[in-house]
Amino acid sequence: MSSDKILLEGIRLEIRVGTTEDERSQPQLCGLDLALEADLRAAGKTGKLDHAVDYAAVFRAVETLCAEASFGLLEELAEQICDKLLADFPVRKVKLRVRKLNPFSPRLNAVGVEVKRYHKQHKKRHHHQ
């Protein structure tokens, strides 16, 4: 099985995220890094976009989701992004890092979460010995 990845790194979006209404009232600058696991062999052989995962479309999907809603937690935001990408694109796994780039203390560069989610049909199987 291929472990090819598509990378979208350093995405910067203004997102309404926070545990209070006051915090969610103003968008906060967030940084996102995406790694999408997919089989890229056909795209590599043919050079055709219809054999590839369209990363411009992935970016637009993330951008739209982040613009249209507000989120209580970064974890909630991450879950919704992963769900959307796994549902709408031919990818087996999504790894996402999402960070607030202007966090609550000047002693921090960023705070964030990293999650990995698998397509239901491609979950790793655990074998007991």
N, C-alpha and C positions, 0 to 999 in steps of 0.2 A: 504493500500500500504506500502510495506517495505521501510524503510529508511536505509538499510544496506549500509556500506561504506567500500571501499578498500582504504587503506592509503599507499602512497609511500612518505616518509618524508625524508628531508635532502639530496635529490639528488644533487650532485655537478657536474656541467658540465662546460667546457670551451666553451663559445658561443661568436660568433662574433656579437655584438650588439652595436649600437651607431648611433648618428645622423650624424657623419662625416665619410668620407672614412678612415681617419687616425684612428679614434676610432674603426672602424670595421676591420682594418687591423690586429689587434692582438686580439685573443680570450680573453674574460674576464671571471673570475670565477663567476659563478652564482649558486644560491641555489634555488631549486624548491621543493615545497610541493604539493602533489596531493591528493585529496579526490575524489573518484569515487563512485557515488551512483548507486547501482545495487541490484538486488534481489539475495541474497546469500543463500536462504533457500534450494534449491535443492542441492547445493554444500555441505551445512552443513549436509544434510540428507544422501547423498550418499558417500561423501568423494572423489568424482571423479573430476579430473581437467576439464573434458569436460563439467561439469555443473558449472564451476567457470569462473571468469575472470582471465586470466593468467597474473599475475602482472609482471612476467619476460618479457613477450611479450610487455606489456605496457611500461616498462622501456626501452626496446630496440627500440620501436617506437619513444619515446621521444628523446632518445640518437641519433638516426639516423637523425631525423628531425633537431635537433640542430646542428649536425655536418655538414649537407649538405648545409646549407644556411646561409646568414647573414641577420640581421634584423635591421631596423632603430630604432625601439622602443621596449621596453619590452612589451608594449601593443600588438604590431604586433606579437611578439613571442608567447605570451599567447594565442592570438586568433587562431593562426595556430595549436598550440598544442591541444587546446580544440576541434577544428574542426576535427582534425585527430582522436582523441580518441573517439569522439562521432560517427564518421563515421565507425571506424574499430572494435569497441568493444561493447559488449552488456551492455552499461551503459546508465542511464537516465540523469545523471548530472555530470559535472566535475567542481570541485572547484580547482583553481590553484593559488598558490602564487609563484611569480618568483622575485628574488632579485639579484642585483649586489652586490657581497660580498666585493669588493674593490672599493667603490664609490669615487666620485670626491673630498671629503673632509675627512681628518683624524678624524674629529669630528663626522663622521657617521659610524656606523657598516655596514649598508646596506641601499640601496634604492630599492623600488620595487613596484609591483602592485599585486592585488588580484582580480581575476575574477571568475564568476560563469556562466556557460553556460549549457543549457538544450537541450536534444535531441528533435528534432522537434515534435515528436509524444508524448512527455511527458512534454510539456510546462505547466506551472501552469496556470490554468484558473482563470481569475479574474471575479467575479460576482459583478454586480452593484445592489445596494439595492434601 
